[in-house]
Amino acid sequence: MAHRNGQAALEYIVTYGWAFILILVAFGALAYFGVLSPNRWLPDKCDLGAQLECQDYQVVAGPPSTVSLYVRNSFGKDILITNATTVLDNGTEAGSLETITQIPAGNVTSITIGDLDSLGIVKGQKRQFIIRVQFSKDAVGSPTHWLSGTLFATAQ
C-alpha cells in the first residue's frame, strides 16, 4: 500500500510540474514576441513644461534621423532658441539644432534637432529622448537658459 501512495503522490507532483512548465513557456513566448513589453502599451507624449509647451512632435528614422518639435512660447516675451540637443542614457549629448529660431510670444514654431544617426533610431520603434533646449529672452547677447523635458514617441 505504501508503494502505491508514493506513486500517486509522484504522479500528482509531475502533473503539476508539467502544467507549471507550460505556463513558463507561454510567458516566455509572450515576452519574446513583445506582447508583454510596456513600451508597446504606453502612449506617445512630449513634455517640455508649461512655458515652452510641446504642441506636436515627430521622430524620423534616418538617415538622416531627426526630431521635430512644434512648441508654443508661453513665456510672455519673445524668445530665441539657440541650441537644442538630446541626452543619451549615459549622459552624453547627441544631435544639434538645425536652425536658430525666434519664437514670438504666444506663437507655435517648429524646431528640428538633427544629426541623430548615432542613436540608431529604427522605424516603428518607440524611444524616449531627454530634450535640452537653450534659449534667451529678448535679444541676442542676453543671458541664456536651459530647459529640459522628455519625449516618448514612435519613430516614423
Order of alpha helices (4+ residues) and beta strands (2+ residues): alpha-alpha-beta-beta-beta-beta-beta-beta-beta-beta-beta-beta
